[in-house]
Structures are given as structure tokens and as C-alpha cells.
Amino acid sequence: MNGWRRSSRKGLPEGRKRFILYVLSAYLVNVKRLSEEEAIQVVQEFLENSCRNHNNREKIYESFIRGDLHRVKSKGLRPVSLEKLRGNTPISTL
């Protein structure tokens, strides 16, 4: 999963919610087995990197992040590969 690591460190100019929904939350909770608080911290760092590196300042609320972490944990969802995600989105920056 090298592509997701690069995306999470650099942030994304667009598609941040989609990346959180389909890749990052599931990876942090069901692969890395982080606690909810640790996962929230990683997601917030990703969002800060997106703001700093791509000037994307659209607010994503902590309640959205918590809700998604609960969703992926309760359903045992695995992260979608970036290749699959690229096929379903017009965003070429993923």
C-alpha cells in the first residue's frame, strides 16, 4: 500500500473525504488496529497536510471522522486499493 502512505503524508488537493471513507479509515482501524483516538490523530494529520501542501481548507468535522471509523470497524471493512479507487473517480491525483 505504498500509494496510500504517500497520499497520507503529502495530503490531497481533492477527494479527501473519499480517501478517508474508502482507504484511510479502514487501514488504520482494521489493518493497523489503531485505537479510535490514534486513528483520529492520523486522519487529522492527513487533513493538515492537505491544507498545508494543497491549500485545501474545506472543513471536515471530527464527527465525520469518528462516524467513519465506527462504520469500518463495525463492518470489518478493508481498505480499497488506490488502483480501484482511481477507476471510480475522475481525480487523477490519487
C-alpha positions as CSV (number, residue, x, y, z in Angstrom):
1,M,0.0,0.0,0.0
2,N,2.8,2.4,-0.8
3,G,0.5,4.8,-2.7
4,W,-1.8,5.5,0.3
5,R,1.2,6.2,2.5
6,R,2.5,8.8,0.1
7,S,-1.0,10.3,-0.2
8,S,-1.5,10.5,3.6
9,R,1.9,12.2,4.1
10,K,1.5,14.7,1.3
11,G,-2.2,15.2,1.6
12,L,-4.5,15.6,-1.4
13,P,-5.8,18.6,-3.2
14,E,-9.2,16.9,-3.8
15,G,-11.0,13.8,-2.8
16,R,-10.0,13.9,0.9
17,K,-13.4,12.6,2.1
18,R,-13.3,9.8,-0.4
19,F,-9.8,8.8,0.6
20,I,-10.8,8.8,4.3
21,L,-14.0,6.8,3.5
22,Y,-12.5,4.1,1.3
23,V,-8.9,3.8,2.3
24,L,-7.5,5.6,5.3
25,S,-10.1,4.7,8.0
26,A,-10.3,1.1,7.1
27,Y,-6.5,0.8,7.0
28,L,-6.0,2.5,10.4
29,V,-8.7,0.6,12.2
30,N,-8.8,-2.9,10.6
31,V,-5.2,-3.3,9.4
32,K,-3.0,-1.3,11.8
33,R,-5.5,-1.9,14.6
34,L,-5.1,1.7,16.0
35,S,-7.4,2.9,18.7
36,E,-10.1,5.4,17.7
37,E,-8.1,8.3,19.2
38,E,-4.9,7.3,17.5
39,A,-6.7,6.9,14.1
40,I,-8.3,10.3,14.6
41,Q,-4.9,11.8,15.1
42,V,-3.5,10.3,11.9
43,V,-6.6,11.4,9.9
44,Q,-6.2,14.9,11.3
45,E,-2.5,15.0,10.3
46,F,-3.6,13.9,6.8
47,L,-6.1,16.8,6.7
48,E,-3.5,19.3,8.0
49,N,-1.0,18.1,5.3
50,S,-3.8,18.6,2.7
51,C,-4.3,22.2,3.9
52,R,-0.6,23.0,4.1
53,N,0.5,21.4,0.9
54,H,-2.5,22.0,-1.4
55,N,-4.2,24.9,0.3
56,N,-7.4,22.9,0.6
57,R,-9.2,24.4,3.6
58,E,-12.6,22.8,3.4
59,K,-13.6,21.8,6.9
60,I,-14.0,18.1,7.7
61,Y,-15.5,17.7,11.1
62,E,-14.3,15.3,13.7
63,S,-17.8,13.8,13.9
64,F,-17.5,12.7,10.3
65,I,-14.1,11.0,11.1
66,R,-15.5,9.3,14.2
67,G,-18.6,8.1,12.3
68,D,-16.5,6.6,9.5
69,L,-14.1,4.9,12.0
70,H,-17.1,3.3,13.7
71,R,-18.6,2.3,10.3
72,V,-15.4,0.5,9.1
73,K,-14.8,-1.2,12.4
74,S,-18.3,-2.5,12.9
75,K,-18.4,-3.9,9.3
76,G,-14.8,-5.1,9.3
77,L,-14.1,-3.3,6.1
78,R,-10.7,-3.5,4.4
79,P,-9.2,-0.5,2.5
80,V,-9.9,-0.2,-1.2
81,S,-6.8,-0.2,-3.4
82,L,-5.8,3.0,-4.9
83,E,-6.0,1.4,-8.3
84,K,-9.7,0.5,-7.7
85,L,-10.3,4.0,-6.3
86,R,-8.7,5.6,-9.3
87,G,-11.0,3.6,-11.6
88,N,-14.1,5.0,-9.8
89,T,-13.1,8.6,-9.6
90,P,-12.2,11.4,-12.1
91,I,-9.5,12.6,-9.7
92,S,-6.1,11.9,-11.2
93,T,-4.2,13.0,-8.1
94,L,-4.8,9.9,-6.0
